[in-house]
Structure formats: C-alpha cells, structure tokens
Amino acid sequence: MHTAITQLLDSANQIILGKPHKIRLAVCCLLARGHLLIEDLPGVGKTTLAFTLAKLLGMQYQRIQFTSDMLPADILGASIFDGESHQFTFHRGAIFNQMVLADEINRATPKTQSALLEAMEEHQVTIEGKTYLLPEPFFVIATQNPSFQIGTFPLPESQLDRFLMRIELGYPDYAAERALLMGESRHDLIAALPAKVSHEQLLAMQAAVTKVHCSSALLDYCQALVNYTRESTEFSCGLSPRGSLALLRAAKAWAFMDERDAVIPEDLQAVLAAVAGHRLRAGAVDSEAIVAPLLTKVAIK
C-alpha cells in the first residue's frame, strides 16, 4: 500500500510543481476520510490539484461550479414528473459521485452552501423525506476565493467545521514557475495520467488508518492542544469535539503515510495548521500563524 502512496505523491508532484507538503496534506485528508477546503487566489492550481487527485485515484468525479443563482437542487438532484408513467422520478445530482469539486463554493448563497452539510457529515442526502446513500469513498474538495474579493459569501462556522483540512497553495517559487512555463499543458498531462491507487486499495488504506495506535501520552498531548484553544484568550472560540477528532484522524493518516503503526507528537504538529487553522478565530489569516502559539506554549507530555 505504501508503494502506491509513494507513486501517487510522485505523480501529483509532477503536475502541481513545488508544493509537495500541500499535496501530502491533501492525500492525508483523503486517507483520513475527510473533506478538503483549498482557499487561495484564482489561478494558483486549486482546481488542477482536485483533477489530479481524482485521476490518480481513479475516482468517479464531478465538478460543480458554484454561482450566486445556484439552488440546492442543482447539487442534490430533484424529482421530475414523467408524463409517460405519470409519476415523479428522482434524478440524482452531481453530489452522487465519489469525488465532488465544489468550485468557488463561497460564491453561492448560504442556502446553497448548506446543501452539502448532511452529505459531508453523514455521507447521505435526504430529499422529500427519502434518504439516499452516497458512494464510498466520498470526498469533497471545495475551493474558495479570498473573502475580500467581490461576490463572495463567507462560509459559516458549521460549514467550515465539516472540512477536515484547509490548505493554501500560494504562488510557486521561481524554479517551479519556470518549469511550469517551459513544460507541457497541465490539462494534457492530467489527461494522460494513469490511476495509481485502485478503489479497493483506497478503501483498504482508509481502514488501515483507523488501526494506527495512539498512546495515552499522545492523547494527553492532543487534549492539551485542544484545551489551550478553549482556555486561551488568543482565540474567540476553541476547537470543538469534532475538531479534536479531526486532529487525531489526520495525525493517524500522517503516521500511516510515514509507514508507522503509532502516532507520535510530530504527526499532530504536522497536521495542526491544516486541521485547526480554519476552526479557530484569531487575528492572523495564515493557518501557520494561527496555530503558532499552540506549538510554542503547549508542552509535549
């Protein structure tokens, strides 16, 4: 399984240049059965990363372009009257795919954004009193533009909390951008990508992540990090129990990717910014800056 992960990361790094840590976080998020939010300026590769992961994982994939006039039924589906059978037939929406790209999610209204809440948390949707299960694995990658840009609706805390991780790609460095300028089209490269991980392998990896061991001392450190966010005046609100569970799940996945069967404090530290940054209210915008006090003021037990 770890050979497949290595091949997956290597192939992704050939498409998204100069961002190995961000790609590793994205794969970690998927292995932990989480959803990923990518927040950054237009044109830095958010959508390209989603396409790349979908192709390498061989997942059934659908992109939804969010706009201000979009309705929940555009995502979930709707019942349409069939004139021949004289019955309403449910037509499934784009949410019924293994991987869904919610592109520019904060350009849709809060009502439309909320259509994803049940799907992301419970892997099902309820429409007209009937519940429909979503495929497994089910993974949402949402991109959003900075809130200062025109035509955006901020994601509420309840929506943000559904995302296991938030990452920012940022501008490429000089060498990576030069290689990008001199290389082939990213779209052509993605189209030629073979799947590196099968459906069965992915499910087996996700199951293996849950079996990674966490010692009592490690749980003490995890709880100390979480409690600091709740008690410190540096944050207006601390991590919720869902946030602490997300931190532990992500740390397990990070340890698994490093071929270890037990979590160490460095695993928690590696994923902390991506997991906690969007859940904490602080003056800093950058996730690394938001969680910096946790890494310096909370001792490893």
Summary of the structure (lengths in Angstrom):
residues: 301
radius of gyration: 19.7
end to end distance: 31.7
largest distance: 68.8
contacts: 935
relative contact order: 0.16
helix: 49%
strand: 15%
